[in-house]
Amino acid sequence: MEGAPDLIVEIISDSSVRKDTQRLSAAYWQAGVQEYWTVDARTDDLMFRIQHRGQSAYEPAAIDDDRFQYSRVLNCRYRLDRTRNRHGRLQYTLVEKPQ
């Protein structure tokens, strides 16, 4: 393989906030990565962001009324849902919105 991946997903943790949101974002942009997804599940408000490669940095994808965001790389809309399973454990589902 040659070149940068088309898409990278980073899961933010307490120990990686600065790295995932600043250092890696800039490094991935410089490397030519087309799309950068971040997930932050540390609080009650689940944060899922799709960011597209812009002129000099990543730019966030628009979020529609149903919380879906468009992925240019995958040519589809996505949202990340969080629920609890029957044992009370958190469960995450990447939902794809039909075109």
C-alpha positions as CSV (number, residue, x, y, z in Angstrom):
1,M,0.0,0.0,0.0
2,E,1.0,3.6,-0.6
3,G,-0.3,6.9,0.6
4,A,-2.6,7.9,3.4
5,P,-5.8,6.1,4.4
6,D,-9.0,7.7,3.2
7,L,-10.6,7.7,6.7
8,I,-9.4,7.5,10.3
9,V,-11.6,7.2,13.4
10,E,-10.2,8.2,16.9
11,I,-11.9,7.5,20.2
12,I,-11.1,10.3,22.7
13,S,-10.2,9.4,26.2
14,D,-9.1,11.4,29.2
15,S,-5.5,10.8,28.4
16,S,-5.8,11.5,24.6
17,V,-7.9,14.7,24.3
18,R,-5.1,17.0,23.2
19,K,-3.5,14.4,21.0
20,D,-6.7,13.3,19.2
21,T,-8.2,16.8,18.8
22,Q,-5.1,18.8,18.0
23,R,-1.9,16.9,17.3
24,L,-3.3,13.9,15.3
25,S,-5.8,16.1,13.5
26,A,-3.0,18.3,12.1
27,A,-0.8,15.3,11.3
28,Y,-3.6,13.4,9.5
29,W,-4.4,16.5,7.5
30,Q,-0.8,17.0,6.5
31,A,-0.6,13.3,5.5
32,G,-3.6,13.7,3.2
33,V,-6.3,11.8,5.1
34,Q,-9.6,12.8,3.5
35,E,-11.9,12.3,6.5
36,Y,-11.4,12.3,10.2
37,W,-14.0,10.9,12.6
38,T,-13.9,11.5,16.4
39,V,-16.0,9.9,19.1
40,D,-16.1,11.1,22.7
41,A,-18.2,9.0,24.9
42,R,-16.9,10.2,28.3
43,T,-20.0,12.2,29.2
44,D,-23.7,11.8,29.0
45,D,-23.7,13.8,25.7
46,L,-22.2,11.4,23.2
47,M,-20.1,13.3,20.7
48,F,-19.7,11.9,17.2
49,R,-18.1,14.1,14.5
50,I,-17.3,13.6,10.9
51,Q,-14.8,16.1,9.6
52,H,-13.8,16.6,5.9
53,R,-10.5,17.7,4.6
54,G,-10.6,21.5,4.0
55,Q,-8.1,24.0,2.5
56,S,-5.9,24.1,5.6
57,A,-7.6,21.9,8.3
58,Y,-10.5,19.6,8.8
59,E,-14.0,21.1,8.6
60,P,-17.0,19.5,10.4
61,A,-19.8,17.9,8.3
62,A,-23.3,19.4,8.7
63,I,-25.6,17.6,11.1
64,D,-29.2,17.1,10.0
65,D,-32.3,17.2,12.2
66,D,-31.9,13.4,12.9
67,R,-28.3,13.9,13.9
68,F,-26.9,12.3,10.7
69,Q,-23.7,13.5,9.1
70,Y,-22.5,12.9,5.6
71,S,-19.3,10.9,4.8
72,R,-17.8,11.9,1.5
73,V,-15.5,8.9,1.6
74,L,-18.3,6.4,2.2
75,N,-21.0,8.4,0.3
76,C,-23.5,7.9,3.0
77,R,-25.0,9.5,6.2
78,Y,-24.2,8.2,9.6
79,R,-24.9,8.8,13.3
80,L,-23.7,7.0,16.4
81,D,-26.3,5.8,18.8
82,R,-25.7,4.8,22.4
83,T,-28.1,2.6,24.4
84,R,-27.9,0.1,27.3
85,N,-28.3,-3.6,26.7
86,R,-30.3,-5.9,28.9
87,H,-27.4,-6.2,31.3
88,G,-27.1,-2.4,31.7
89,R,-23.9,-2.1,29.7
90,L,-23.5,0.6,27.2
91,Q,-23.9,-0.4,23.6
92,Y,-22.9,1.7,20.5
93,T,-24.5,1.3,17.0
94,L,-23.3,3.1,13.9
95,V,-26.5,3.9,12.0
96,E,-26.5,4.4,8.3
97,K,-29.2,6.6,6.7
98,P,-30.5,5.3,3.4
99,Q,-30.0,7.7,0.5
